[in-house]
């Protein structure tokens, strides 16, 4: 896969020139806030450096986009205390695991307002304990089903259509999901195809990037946001977005998997689908520093089980076998939730961020992770203070929780798609993560990451667990 990325990237010099823009430049903030680069401490309105942060140069105005990345993560943990363990427990004995993710990003600008994208990906290796036993799992790159093939697959294939609603425009950032170098200040954007909801919803400049920043699932995403996806993290659907000077609203309608954590999506949208709505506001209200607030809601329809029904069946059957959420699945059940996401620049090199998440929790955790409540607070800095302007570091704290019925289900020995210790002494799962990423040369980065987890899998009878890790990242 790496050879494929290198060969593909070698052709970038033959990219055609993009047509001359017919409108004046678009608001860079409105564009960049659609990506994880919305605010970066140390950035200014104009580039401060000519540092090369990719192995090969990228065209700044070509019709084509060709890039790639390689992300390799090694994690381990020593033995920790555990009163008992179950089928889906984090292993209490020492272990290590390595994941490898290779991605090829392709894009083509058909017109000034129409872009198409095709991304290929290969995910290899596995996570500690095969990604079981934690709501806030330690490696976002890990595929939750280790039996899936390592063969390359289509991760994204989508079209982006821009509909101008204003003659005013300013320059826009260009990346693997956005090719236009200018955008109307007021516009509609429409995307259709296969993508990840986390590419466009619940983004955070300092808490969404597992390749150069944090690694934990519930640091990089809102743990209570059970966003539509298959096992690999992708879905099919459509996103409609309205952008104005200081605010954006986006709506997504996407497919749900046929079963919890399943690889196959249910194409019958009359019975299974996900609606997602997010409002984003940008400004400089606090000490003149840039900040963003995002408010999210979602409603999932799927073939979900119900925790209370599974518990009632367990007692009705004479407590002869653990409760089984799968046996209670019924088409047409719902799960809904809300999220709040903020980021605030403090100084040229420092920013803070956080999330709050809530879901109703009555029906089965189905897609992302087993969390019904989450609170997150973190800080991020770039290395300008110590003359390493392309280095970055951060620390974050997350507390995750589940509702009473979910707690009782696990305490009686029930299994979720991630959790199941055979019993439960409930306590909120608490994660502290810190990382340091050093820029080595051009597109090469190396990171050290450390995570400390109290009550893994919400179980006070197990842990705490400490998980160090190293990461090597290459941007082609």
KABELVEN-V603607 format. One line per field, one symbol per residue. ss: DSSP state (a for helix, b for strand, c for the rest). A space follows every 50 residues. Layout:
ss->???
This chain:
ss->caaaaaaaaaaaaaccbccccccccccaaaaacccccccccccccccccc cccccccccccbcbbbbbbbbbbbbbbccccbccccccccccccbbbbbb bbbbbbbbbccccbbbbbbbbbbbbccaaaaccccccccccccccccccc ccbbbbbbbbbbbbccccbbbcccbccbcccbbbccbbbbbbbbbcaaac ccccccccccccccccaaaaccccccccccccccbbbbbbbbbcccbbbb bbbbccbcccccccbcccccccbbbbbbbbbbbbbbccbbbbbbbbbbbb bbbbcbaaaaaaaaaacccccccccaaacbbbbbbbbbbbbbbbbccccb bbbbbbbbbcccbcccccccccbbbbbbbbbbbaaacbbbbbbbbbbbbb bccaaaaaaaaccccccccccccccbccbbbbbbbbbbbbbccbbbbbbb bbbbcaaabccbccbbbbbbbbbbbc
